Amino acid sequence: MANFAKSQVPQFSVDVYQNKFLPEGGQEVNAIVTVTSTGGGTTGGAPLGTGAAGSPEDGSGGPGAAVVIMVDCSGSMNYPVAKMDHAREATAAAIDSLRDGVEFAVVAGTHHAVDVFPGGRRLATADATNRARAKAALRELRPNGGTAIGTWLTLADRLLSTARSEIRHGILLTDGRNEHESPEALRSALAAVTGRFTCDARGVGTDWEVKEVAQIASALLGTQDIVADPAGLAADFTGMIEKIMGKGVADVSLRLWTPMGAEIRFVKQVAPTVEDLTARRSEAAARTGDYPTGSWGDESRDYHLCVRVPAAGVGREMLAARVSLVVPAPGGGAPEVLSQGPVLAVWTDDPARSTTIDPQVAHYTGQAELAQVIQLGLEARKLGDVSAATARLGRAVQLAAASGNEDTAKLLSKVVDVVDAATGTVRLKAKVTEADEMTLETRSTKTVRVTG
């Protein structure tokens, strides 16, 4: 971990919500772990020791940030012509939002990738001169060619690998399907860059593939969204840059230790979005695994852990898991532990205790199901299976209403007519715009927290 200025080091806390009581012989322990980072401020500027303008006396410090913006310049960006204009404007607005000292580059993506600014397979340092030069380069971009997103990500990784900064972030904009490379090529490129930088992915218009954008954002621990109207790109890009500028610590991992005989069944981020981290485990030590969470600013996220423990008799107690937040140490030493929390198991013969479901666990189990049934329902709708689509989207309406997920409820109401939200009784709408359907699919994993 970098030697941050003391006033800018985020403070992490871990809070565990669970019903620790199991029936005699019970083996499954569920817990919601809330991780909160506070006090970091906005630190995504120049690397420590350089200052905002490169002077060691500046003292602003921070872990630094490096950003590569990948702009789709394929031929389809010319239809309508305003789409490319909005993409240029959005990228210019993002560049204007970069703090002095941030390392950055712009990549034009077609069936291959070109670093159009600053060029030479290097990053520029944000200042008034380089912002003006970057925006001049944007004005020269012309839509032409195809789409091979894997090449864009590979070039972004090469550029970010030269960064002095710890926080390395990409922004990727596409308006079409990845038609000029195979799915295997994209998966291979993603595998090669996973863990090397974070990437937010955006689809503009409605001619792109939701699953492709989701695949990129998921693998690279970023956000995904649709900007159906290209006029909204500038505000979206500016918002992404502001969040990147607020990041204070990179490469945070959720570390789980379990005792002999216990095993992790799954680890899922459940807020602010649903993301299954189970398969991303890397072994850290005996009975200890790390799950990547990316970079953090002032924010809070929730994780659902499920641990299978050896069965035990009434009165027994055990530490089912220990949750830690860790970051790599400089020089490859022992990782620094930012915070810890216990997950417990206590066996009881009191049914009132052992059958109570913790409200946080119940809520997020429902939110995970909500994301799943929306995706399954939309898939059934595309296949023409009216019965399955109605049942699954009806269940989604029911779950959204019960959990207070008003944003998702509004998106669902554009795809189905709601007869009774409480029972999930709905009718499929005869006509649904492609933008509404894609927005629901893209945002299906967004969750809300427990209320009341």
N, C-alpha and C positions, 0 to 999 in steps of 0.2 A: 504494500500500500504506500502511496506517495506520502511524503512528509508535508501534509497539509498545514496551512496556517491554522492555528488552534481555533480561531473564531469561526472557521468555515467547515470544520469537521462535523458531518451529520452525526447525530446521536440516534442509535437504534434501540428499539424495545421490542420484546417478544411477549405477547399475551396469548395464553392457551385457554380455549373454551371447550369443555367436554363434560360428558357424564362419565365419571371414572368408574362407576359401579357396574359390575358384570354379574350375571347369574352364575351359580356354581357350574364350573366346566366351560363357561363362556370364553371365547377366544378372540373376538374382534373388538378392537378399540378404535373409536373415531374421535377426531379432534379438529377444531378449526384453530389455526395459528394466525394471529394478526401481527404482522410486522410493520412497524411504524418508524419512519426516519424523519427527524426534525432538526432544525437549527443549522442546516447546511447553507441556507440562503441561496442566492444565485451565484454559482461558482464556475460555470462552464466557460471560462475565459482562457487567458494565456496560461501556459504551464508555469508552475511555481519557479520563481527565480528569473523569469523573463519580464514580468510586468506586462500591463496591457499594451504598452508600446515597445516592449522589448527591453525595458530598463530594469535592472535588479532592484532599484530603489523603490519601484512602484508599490510593492508590498501587498498587492491585491491577492496574489497567490492563487490557490485552487488547483484542482487536479488537471485542469485544461480540458479542451474539447477539440475534436477534429471531425469535420462533417463533409461528406461527399453527396452531392445532389445529382441523381441520375434522372435525366429528362428524356422521355420517349420522343424520338424524332423520326419515327417511322412514317411512311407515306400516309397512313390513316389519320395522322394528326392534322392533316390539311383539310379534313372533312368534319365539320365545317372549318373554314379558314380561321375563324375566331378561336378555335380550340388551341392552336399553336400560339396565338397571341396571348391567350390567358396563361398558358404554360410559361411563356417567357416572363410575363408580368409577375406570376407567382414566384418563380425562381429569383427574380430581381428583388422582390419583397423579402424573400428568405435571406438573401445575401445582405440586404440592408439591416436585417434583424440580428446578424452575427455580431457578437461583441468583439472589439479590438483584441487582437492576439489569437483569436480562434484560427486554427488551420482549416483550410477548405479547398474544395475543387468542384468543378462541374463536369459531368460526363454526359455526352450525347449518345443515346442508345438507339441502335437500329438492329440490323442483322449482325453488327459488330459494335464495339464500344470505342469511343474516342474521348480522351480527356481534353475538352475544348478550352478549359481554363484551369490552372495556368499553363498546362501542357508540360511535356518533358517528364511525364510519370512522377510528378511531385505535387506537393501541396503548397498553396499560397497562405500567407498570414493576413488576416483581415485587418485592413486599415482603409482610409478614404481612397487612396490610390488604387488598391487592388479591388475594392468594390466597384469602382468606376470601370476598371478594365474588364472585370468579370461581366458586368452588365453590357459592355460594348460587345463582348464575345457572344452573349445571348442574342443580341440583335442580328447576328449573322447566321443563326441556326435556321435551317430550312428542312421541312419534312421530306424524307426520301428513304426508301428501302424498307426492310422488314423488321421483325422483332425476334431477338434472341437474348432473353433476359439473363441467362447464365453468364454471357460474356460481360454484361454490365456489372454484375456482382463480382466477377473475377477481377475486373479492372478496379472497381471500388476498393476491393481488398488490397490490391497492390498499392494503391495510393495511400490507404489508411495505415498500411504496414510501415510507412515512412514517418508516421506521426510521432512527435515527442509526447503527445497527449495520451492519457490513459483512457479517457472517454472517447470512443470511436463510434461514429454514428453515420448511417446512410439514410437518405430519403429517396424512395423510388416511385416514379410516376409512370404509369402505363395506360394506354387507351385501347389496347388490343390483346388478342390471344398470342401466346408464345409459339408462333407458327413456324419459325425458321430455325428451330433446334428441337431435338427430340425431348420428350419428358425425361428420359434417362439422363440427357446432358444437363438439364436444369437441376435434377436431383443431385447429380455429381458435383455441379458447381456449388450448390447449397451446402452439401456435405463438407466441401473443402473450406468454406468460409464460416461455417457455424462455429460460434464461440470466439470469433475474431473481431466482430463488430455487431452492433445492433442496427436494425433497419426497420423503419416505418414504410409501409407500402400503401399506395393509393391507386385506385382505378378511377379514371375520369370518363364520363359518358357511360354507355351501356354495352359496348362491344368487347369488353374484356371478360376474362374468366374468373369468377369469384374464388374458386378453389385454388387457382394458381397464385393469386395475390395472398390468400390466406396461408398457403404453404410457405411463402417467402417470409411473411411476418411472423408466423409461428416458429419456423426454424431459427430465425434471427432475433427472437424475443422482442419484436417490435409491435406496433399497432397496425391495424388494417382498417380501411374505410373506403367508402364510395364518395366521389364528388360528381354527382349526376350532372350538375350544371357547371361547365367549366368556369363560369364567372365566380364560382366559390373557391377556386384554387388558391388565390392569394391569401385569403383569410386562413385557410387550412394550413398552408405552408408556413405562414407566420406563426400560427399556434404551435406547430411542431417544433420550429426553431426555438421558440420561447421555452418549451419544455426541455429541450436538449440543453439550453443555456442554464437551466435550473438543476442539472444533474451534478451531484457532489462526490459520488464515489462509484467506481467501476468494478465490474467482475465480482459482484456479491453472490455467494452461494448459500443455499439452505442446506445445512449439514445435519444429517440424522444418524444418531447412534442408537442401536437396539441391542438388548442383552442376548445372551446365548439362547437359542431356541425361538427367538422372535424374528419376524420378517415384515418388511414393508409391502403392503398390498398395492397401495397407490399413493401418489403425491400429485395433487392438482392445485394450480392457482385457481381460485374461484372468484376473486374480485381484484381489480375492476372488470376483468374478463375471465372466462373459463379457458384454461390451458393445461393440458395433461403433461406433467413433467416426469412421469414415472420412468419412461424409457431413456431419459437423459442422465440417469445416475452415472456418476463416475466414482469408483472405489477410492476412498481416502485413507482407510486403515481397516483393521479387523472390525467387522460389523458396523462400519461407518461409511456412508455414502454422501456425495455432494450433488445437489441439484441446482443448475444455474438459474439465476434470476435477473442477470443483466446489471444495468446501472441504475442508481437511485438519486432522487432529489428529495425535497420535502414531500412525502407521500406515505400512503398506507396501502398495504395489499394483504389479502387473506388467502390462506392455503388450507386445503382439506387433506389431512393425513389419515390413512387407515393402516393399522398395524395388527398383525395376527400374532398373538402371544400364546405360550403353552397354557393349557387348561390348568386350573388350580381350584382348590377347595375354599369353602366359606372362611372368611377371615384373613386370607392371604392378601398381601399387597406387593406391588412391584412397580418399578420404573419401566414403563413399556417402551419409552423412547426419550431421547434428549434431543431437543431442537436447538441448533446454533446458527447464527449468522456469521459467516467468515469471509475474509478477503485475502488474496494472496499477499505474502510478505515479500519485500524486496530481496532479490538475490536467491529466491527459492527456499527460504527458511520456513518455519512453522507458520501456517496461516494465522492472521490476527482474528480473534473471536470478538465480534461486536456486541453480541447479546445472546442469552440462552433462555430456554424455558423447558419444563418437564411435561411429559405426557404420562399419566398414571393409570394404573389398573388396580381395582379393589374388588374382591369377590364377596358377594352378599347373598343371603337367602331372603332378603326383603324385596318382593316383586315391585313395590312402588318405587324403589330406588333403581333397580336394574332395568326396568322397562321404560323409564323416562328418557326421551330423546332430547338432547341439548338443543335449545332453540336455534343456535348458530348452525349446528350440524344439519338440522332439519331444513333450515332455510336454504343453505347452499346445495344440499342434495337436490332440492327442488329446482334451483337455478341451473344446475348442471343438466338436469333432465329437460328443462325448458330449452336450452340450447340444442340438445340432441333432437327433441321432437320437432322443433322448427326445421332443422336441416332435413330430417327424414320426411316431414310433411311436404316440404317444397320439392324434394326429389320425387316423391310419389305423384305430386301434381304435374311435374314435367313428364312423367311416364304415363299420365292419363288415368292413374288409379284413384278415382274420385273418393271411393270409400276409405282407403288408407289415408289419403291426404286430409279428408275431413276429420277423421278420428285423431290424427296426430296434431293437426293445427288447432283442433278443438281443445285437446289436452294442453297445448301451449297457451291458449287464451285463458284456460282455467288456472294454470300455474302463474301466469303473469299477473292475473287479477289477485290471486291469493297472496303473492309476495309483494305486491305494490310496485311491480316493475312497469311503470306507466309508459315509459318510452317504447318498450317492446310491445306493450298492449296497443299503442297507437299504430305502430308499424304493422302489427297483425291485422288491425281493422281495415287496412288498405288491401288485404288479400282475402279476408273472409268477412261475411256479415255475421256479427255476433248476435245470437238469439238470447243466450243466457250465459254470461261469463262464469258464474259460479259453478255451473255444471259442465261447462265446456261445449255447449251446444252452438254449433256454427253452420253456416252454409258457405261453400266456396263462391267467391265472386265470379261472375261470368267473364268479366273483362278486368284485367290487372295490367298496369303498365310495367314494362320491363324494369324501369328504374325502381319502382316500389318493391317488386319481387327481389331484385338484387340488393336493395338497401336492407330488407329484412334478413336475407341470407348473410350479408356481410356483417351486420351488427347483432346477429343472433347470440354471440358469445358474451355480449356485454351484460353485466349483472348489476343488481342493486344490493345494498347492505340491509341487514335486519333493522326494521323500524320498530319503535315502541319499546 
